[in-house]
Amino acid sequence: MVAETPPQGDELAGFEDITVDVLANGVSVVEIRRPPNNFFDADLINAIADALTALEGRQQVRAVVLASEGKHFCAGADFVGTSGAGDIDAEEGARALYSAALRLFKSRLPIVAAVHGAAVGGGLGLALAADFRVAGPASRLCANFSRLGLHHGFGLTETLPRVVGQQRALDLLVTGRRIDGQEAHRIGLVDRLAEDDEIRSSAIQLAEEIATAAPLAVRSIRQTMRSDLAKAVERATEHERSEQAILRATADFAEGIRAAAERRVPVFVAR
């Protein structure tokens, strides 16, 4: 694909942890660049939202692919501080993060997430902020919050059941189990299954299909189908944040984080 290079001073240039390429097909690729795991914080989510807002002002852009550089699409929030997220007060950080996340759900552009490697915890929440997800057989998706001793977040209360149904969502949330791209496709969590080395190109192809449809009709259809989503996510994240604040003070959460950092099975004691 041929990409336009944003001119110096362009509002799409100058982001620290993302790049934005406007392709010559009505599609733009927003790429997260915090490899290899692409952990996020509020600053990163706000940068993605800023890019989406800027792209909304470009008439030639009709769909966006959200992709990542490195080994994984997104391993979620960084609880152990390797990206600097751990330096912020947890409650303050959660408020800022979910405020930023809400902006993604208000985007007027259709978004296709190219999910290579892992989408874990909040990374799965980020993938579910998109309209569609493309993954490969080796992709790994999980809402691992319960295995950290924490309540889920990033609006998964609303987004996950809407995509896979209430019972499957409950299964994934309470077990925290990991599923591969094939199972994710079978249950509807992934919309298109591609070869592992063709995930991004397949996501761009899907975005091109959207971009060739009548833009006013696409916008109208999205408004009908997603009109209540942002408000529902706002309510959900407020509840999720309050539950997380309670559980963050428990011994089980401390153990979950230690076990994750030490790559071992946690031993929870219900305290």
Secondary structure, DSSP 4 states (H G I P E B T S, - for coil): --EEPPPTT-TTS--SSEEEEEETTSEEEEEE--TTT--B-HHHHHHHHHHHHHHHT-TT--EEEEEESSS-SB--B-TT-TTSGGGS-HHHHHHHHHHHHHHHHT-SS-EEEEE-SEEETHHHHHHHHSSEEEE-TT-EEE-GGGGGT----TTHHHHHHHHH-HHHHHHHHHH---EEHHHHHHTTSSSEE--GGGHHHHHHHHHHHHHHS-HHHHHHHHHHHHTTHHHHHHHHHHHHHHHHHHHHTSHHHHHHHHHHHHTS-------
